[in-house]
């Protein structure tokens, strides 16, 4: 139980990698079409991006809730991941993080977040 914060951050990192593989390797064409449908519905690039981030958060919620059998962990994981994704896109728009830097940023912030909740 002492390392629960670490396991949550680790599973969230794995979930993010799986999401990336599913979306951009397995269902790339479907996801591009879905993005077009969403974009035509909301008629906004920002709206389309936010819906993408919400769908990704839903994916993480489902995965982490199932792995840890806890809705609380699923909600917290999805929420912190969503906040980090939105924040670093808004505040670090012009800095291009490579895949490892992006994952490290998420892992560090998510670890600190879950350490604050479950590490005590």
Contact map, one row per residue, 1 for C-alpha under 8 A:
111100000000000000000000000000000000000000000000000000000000000000000000000000000000000000000000000000000000000000000000
111110000000000000000000000000000000000000000000000000000000000000000000000000000000000000000000000000000000000000000111
111111100000000000000000000000000000000000000000000000000000000000000000000000000000000000000000000000000000000000000010
111111110000000000000000000000000000000000000000000000000000000000000000000000000000000000000000000000000000000000000110
011111111000000000000000000000000000000000000000000000000000000000000000000000000000000000000000000000000000001001101110
001111111100000000000000000000000000000000000000000000000000000000000000000000000000000000000000000000000000001001100000
001111111110000000000000000000000000000000000000000000000000000000000000000000000000000000000000000000000000000000000000
000111111111000000000000000000000000000000000000000000000000000100000000100010000000000000000000000000000000000001000000
000011111111100000000000000000000000000000000000000000000000000000000000000000000000000000000000000000000010011001000000
000001111111110000000000000000000000000000000000000000000000000000000000000000000000000000000000000000000010000000000000
000000111111111000000000000000000000000000000000000000000000000100000000000000000000000000000000000000000000000000000000
000000011111111100000000000000000000000000000000000000000001000100000000000010000000000000000000000000000000000000000000
000000001111111110000000000000000000000000000000000000000000000000000000000000000000000000000000000000100110000000000000
000000000111111111000000000000000000000000000000000000000000000000000000000000000000000000000000000000000000000000000000
000000000011111111100000000000000000000000000000000000000001001100000000000000000000000000000000000000000000000000000000
000000000001111111110000000000000000000000000000000000000001000000000000000000000000000000000000000000000000000000000000
000000000000111111111000000000000000000000000000000000000000000000000000000000000000000000000000000000000000000000000000
000000000000011111111100000000000000000000000000000000000000000000000000000000000000000000000000000000000000000000000000
000000000000001111111110000000000000000000000000000000010010000000000000000000000000000000000000000000000000000000000000
000000000000000111111111100000000000000000000000000000000000000000000000000000000000000000000000000000000000000000000000
000000000000000011111111110000000000000000000000000000000000000000000000000000000000000000000000000000000000000000000000
000000000000000001111111111100000000000000000000000000000000000000000000000000000000000000000000000000000000000000000000
000000000000000000111111111100100000000000000000000000000000000000000000000000000000000000000000000000000000000000000000
000000000000000000011111111100100000000000000000000000000000000000000000000000000000000000000000000000000000000000000000
000000000000000000011111111100000000000000000000000000000000000000000000000000000000000000000000000000000000000000000000
000000000000000000001111111100000000000000000000000000000000000000000000000000000000000000000000000000000000000000000000
000000000000000000000111111111100000000000000000000000000000000000000000000000000000000000000000000000000000000000000000
000000000000000000000111111111110000000000000000000000000000000000000000000000000000000000000000000000000000000000000000
000000000000000000000000001111111000000000000000000000000000000000000000000000000000000000000000000000000000000000000000
000000000000000000000000001111111100000000000000000000000000000000000000000000000000000000000000000000000000000000000000
000000000000000000000011001111111110000000000000000000000000000000000000000000000000000000000000000000000000000000000000
000000000000000000000000000111111111000000000000000000000000000000000000000000000000000000000000000000000000000000000000
000000000000000000000000000011111111100000000000000000000000000000000000000000000000000000000000000000000000000000000000
000000000000000000000000000001111111110000000000000000000000000000000000000000000000000000000000000000000000000000000000
000000000000000000000000000000111111111000000001000100000000000000000000000000000000000000000000000000000000000000000000
000000000000000000000000000000011111111100000000000000000000000000000000000000000000000000000000000000000000000000000000
000000000000000000000000000000001111111110000000000000000000000000000000000000000000000000000000000000000000000000000000
000000000000000000000000000000000111111111100001001000000000000000000000000000000000000000000000000000000000000000000000
000000000000000000000000000000000011111111111011000000000000000000000000000000000000000000000000000000000000000000000000
000000000000000000000000000000000001111111110000000000000000000000000000000000000000000000000000000000000000000000000000
000000000000000000000000000000000000111111100000000000000000000000000000000000000000000000000000000000000000000000000000
000000000000000000000000000000000000011111110011000000000000000000000000000000000000000000000000000000000000000000000000
000000000000000000000000000000000000011111111011000000000000000000000000000000000000000000000000000000000000000000000000
000000000000000000000000000000000000001101111111000000000000000000000000000000000000000000000000000000000000000000000000
000000000000000000000000000000000000001000111111100000000000000000000000000000000000000000000000000000000000000000000000
000000000000000000000000000000000000000000011111110000000000000000000000000000000000000000000000000000000000000000000000
000000000000000000000000000000000000001001111111111000000000000000000000000000000000000000000000000000000000000000000000
000000000000000000000000000000000010011001111111111100000000000000000000000000000000000000000000000000000000000000000000
000000000000000000000000000000000000000000001111111110000000000000000000000000000000000000000000000000000000000000000000
000000000000000000000000000000000000000000000111111111000000000000000000000000000000000000000000000000000000000000000000
000000000000000000000000000000000000010000000011111111100000000000000000000000000000000000000000000000000000000000000000
000000000000000000000000000000000010000000000001111111110000000000000000000000000000000000000000000000000000000000000000
000000000000000000000000000000000000000000000000111111111000000000000000000000000100110000000000000000000000000000000000
000000000000000000000000000000000000000000000000011111111100000000000000000000000100000000000000000000000000000000000000
000000000000000000000000000000000000000000000000001111111110000000000000000000000000000000000000000000000000000000000000
000000000000000000100000000000000000000000000000000111111111000000000000000000000100000000000000000000000000000000000000
000000000000000000000000000000000000000000000000000011111111100000000000000001101100000000000000000000000000000000000000
000000000000000000000000000000000000000000000000000001111111110000000000000001000000000000000000000000000000000000000000
000000000000000000100000000000000000000000000000000000111111111000000000000001000000000000000000000000000000000000000000
000000000001001100000000000000000000000000000000000000011111111100000000010011000000000000000000000000000000000000000000
000000000000000000000000000000000000000000000000000000001111111110000010011011000000000000000000000000000000000000000000
000000000000000000000000000000000000000000000000000000000111111111000000010000000000000000000000000000000000000000000000
000000000000001000000000000000000000000000000000000000000011111111100000010000000000000000000000000000000000000000000000
000000010011001000000000000000000000000000000000000000000001111111111100110010000000000000000000000000000000000000000000
000000000000000000000000000000000000000000000000000000000000111111111111111000000000000000000000000000000000000000000000
000000000000000000000000000000000000000000000000000000000000011111111100010000000000000000000000000000000000000000000000
000000000000000000000000000000000000000000000000000000000000001111111000000000000000000000000000000000000000000000000000
000000000000000000000000000000000000000000000000000000000000000111111100100000000000000000000000000000000000000000000000
000000000000000000000000000000000000000000000000000000000000000111111110000000000000000000000000000000000000000000000000
000000000000000000000000000000000000000000000000000000000000000111011111110000000000000000000000000000000000000000000000
000000000000000000000000000000000000000000000000000000000000100010001111111000000000000000000000000000000000000000000000
000000000000000000000000000000000000000000000000000000000000000010000111111100000000000000000000000000000000000000000000
000000010000000000000000000000000000000000000000000000000000000110010111111110000000000000000000000000000000000000000000
000000000000000000000000000000000000000000000000000000000001111111000111111111000000000000000000000000000000000000000000
000000000000000000000000000000000000000000000000000000000000100010000011111111100000000000000000000000000000000000000000
000000000000000000000000000000000000000000000000000000000000000000000001111111110000000000000000000000000000000000000000
000000010001000000000000000000000000000000000000000000000001100100000000111111111000000000000000000000000000010000000000
000000000000000000000000000000000000000000000000000000001111100000000000011111111100000000000000000000000000000000000000
000000000000000000000000000000000000000000000000000000001000000000000000001111111110000000000000000000000000000000000000
000000000000000000000000000000000000000000000000000000000000000000000000000111111111000000000000000000000000010010000000
000000000000000000000000000000000000000000000000000000001000000000000000000011111111100000000000000000000100010000000000
000000000000000000000000000000000000000000000000000011011000000000000000000001111111110000000000000000000000000000000000
000000000000000000000000000000000000000000000000000000000000000000000000000000111111111000000000000000000000000000000000
000000000000000000000000000000000000000000000000000000000000000000000000000000011111111100000000000000000100100000000000
000000000000000000000000000000000000000000000000000010000000000000000000000000001111111110000000000000000000000000000000
000000000000000000000000000000000000000000000000000010000000000000000000000000000111111111000000000000000000000000000000
000000000000000000000000000000000000000000000000000000000000000000000000000000000011111111110000000000000000000000000000
000000000000000000000000000000000000000000000000000000000000000000000000000000000001111111111000000000000000000000000000
000000000000000000000000000000000000000000000000000000000000000000000000000000000000111111111000000000000000000000000000
000000000000000000000000000000000000000000000000000000000000000000000000000000000000011111111000000000000000000000000000
000000000000000000000000000000000000000000000000000000000000000000000000000000000000001111111000000000000000000000000000
000000000000000000000000000000000000000000000000000000000000000000000000000000000000001111111111000000000000000000000000
000000000000000000000000000000000000000000000000000000000000000000000000000000000000000111111111000000000000000000000000
000000000000000000000000000000000000000000000000000000000000000000000000000000000000000000011111000000000000000000000000
000000000000000000000000000000000000000000000000000000000000000000000000000000000000000000011111100000000000000000000000
000000000000000000000000000000000000000000000000000000000000000000000000000000000000000000011111110000000000000000000000
000000000000000000000000000000000000000000000000000000000000000000000000000000000000000000000011111111000000000000000000
000000000000000000000000000000000000000000000000000000000000000000000000000000000000000000000001111111000000000000000000
000000000000000000000000000000000000000000000000000000000000000000000000000000000000000000000000111111100000000000000000
000000000000000000000000000000000000000000000000000000000000000000000000000000000000000000000000111111110000000000000000
000000000000000000000000000000000000000000000000000000000000000000000000000000000000000000000000111111111000000000000000
000000000000000000000000000000000000000000000000000000000000000000000000000000000000000000000000111111111100000000000000
000000000000100000000000000000000000000000000000000000000000000000000000000000000000000000000000001111111110000000000000
000000000000000000000000000000000000000000000000000000000000000000000000000000000000000000000000000111111111000000000000
000000000000000000000000000000000000000000000000000000000000000000000000000000000000000000000000000011111111100000000000
000000000000100000000000000000000000000000000000000000000000000000000000000000001001000000000000000001111111110000000000
000000001100100000000000000000000000000000000000000000000000000000000000000000000000000000000000000000111111111000000000
000000000000000000000000000000000000000000000000000000000000000000000000000000000000000000000000000000011111111100000000
000000000000000000000000000000000000000000000000000000000000000000000000000000000001000000000000000000001111111110000000
000000001000000000000000000000000000000000000000000000000000000000000000000010011000000000000000000000000111111111000000
000011001000000000000000000000000000000000000000000000000000000000000000000000000000000000000000000000000011111111100000
000000000000000000000000000000000000000000000000000000000000000000000000000000000000000000000000000000000001111111110000
000000000000000000000000000000000000000000000000000000000000000000000000000000010000000000000000000000000000111111111000
000011011000000000000000000000000000000000000000000000000000000000000000000000000000000000000000000000000000011111111110
000011000000000000000000000000000000000000000000000000000000000000000000000000000000000000000000000000000000001111111111
000000000000000000000000000000000000000000000000000000000000000000000000000000000000000000000000000000000000000111111111
000010000000000000000000000000000000000000000000000000000000000000000000000000000000000000000000000000000000000011111111
010110000000000000000000000000000000000000000000000000000000000000000000000000000000000000000000000000000000000001111111
011110000000000000000000000000000000000000000000000000000000000000000000000000000000000000000000000000000000000001111111
010000000000000000000000000000000000000000000000000000000000000000000000000000000000000000000000000000000000000000111111
